[in-house]
Amino acid sequence: MSGMSLADLRAVSVLARTGSFRGTAKELEVSVSSLSHQVANVEKRLGIRLFNRTTRSVSVTEAGEALLERVRPALSEIDAALEAVDRLRVTPSGTIRLNTSEGGAERVLPLVLDFLRSYPDIRVDLVTDGRLVDIVAEGFDAGLRLHEIVPKDMISVPLGQIESFVLVASPDYLQGKGIPTSPGDLLQHECIRARLPNGTLVTWELEKNGEAIAVDVKGRLIAGSTELSLQAARQHAGIAYVSLRSVRDDIDRGDLVQLLPDWTPPYPGIALFYPSRRLPSAALRAFIDHTIAWRKQHQE
């Protein structure tokens, strides 16, 4: 076993994964002949064949599988340790890819701009998507979504922005139709449904004193977005279910009336989330720390 290096074990591990001397040599940035000689030397030192070789394929022997079962976890731990040290050394730079919704992007833009002013060597690619994507599979460093829909296997950092969805209608619409006093009364009204980008209809979720219900409202208009449903409500078409943020001014002016306010309590808003099983890059770590500091500053 004397003389066997970490590079030798890594070469064996990568070859087992790729099943190709050419592919392994390309990944390790060595020549095919050098790799072949390296693997042969490992087998010679161990006194047993680790790979079956033909002109078309490379497969792992039983002895090779037994070795790799112990070696791979050790290599992963070594790589993680070296990466952790390297991330502490490297100055935050490069690109952070963040996935969020259009509404989420509007909410976090002040945070992102504040971050960019503090880190001139970092770029942020803020990608908006109507669906909740697998950020790891689709190559994102982190995501920004409503705290309640963040996947359970992710580390979540709430931004501390309280949100609320409310029911609104114009005074002209309500005239002669009556103001609903309970969720059941909504079934007697024209309710403007909104469709999410993924094609599903927005659920009207109401809650009071711990009692949560989803009302299957009726209405002749289904709008392609919550913004369109709001525009329709402003034009007296019925009751809309929209974010309080988007209608606060309408309510203050008296252009829209908030309905059933005790059934639409606030809830935690946007949260930053990232994989729990992967060390964040120096750039992402800087963004996480900046987010925590930004939240604390804006909650004071």
Number of C-alpha atoms within 10 A of each C-alpha: 9 6 8 13 11 10 11 15 19 16 22 24 20 18 24 21 13 14 17 18 22 16 15 22 19 12 13 14 10 12 14 16 11 11 21 14 11 18 20 15 14 21 15 13 13 13 10 12 16 24 21 11 14 8 5 7 10 16 18 19 16 12 13 19 16 12 15 20 12 10 15 16 11 12 16 11 11 13 11 14 11 11 14 15 10 13 16 12 10 11 13 19 16 14 15 18 16 22 29 24 20 13 14 19 21 10 17 20 12 11 16 17 12 14 19 14 10 12 15 11 13 19 15 17 12 20 14 16 16 14 13 16 14 13 17 13 7 9 11 19 21 24 29 27 22 20 19 12 10 19 16 9 11 15 15 21 18 19 25 17 16 11 16 14 22 26 23 27 28 23 15 15 20 18 9 8 11 11 17 15 11 11 17 12 12 20 14 13 19 19 25 24 28 25 17 16 13 10 11 9 15 14 15 20 15 20 16 13 8 6 8 12 13 11 14 13 18 15 16 11 15 16 18 15 16 21 15 17 25 27 13 19 22 22 14 16 22 24 28 29 24 21 18 19 12 14 21 13 12 16 16 11 10 11 17 25 19 20 20 18 15 12 20 21 14 13 14 15 19 28 23 25 24 25 18 12 9 10 14 18 21 19 22 23 15 18 24 18 12 17 22 15 12 17 17 12 9 10 9 5
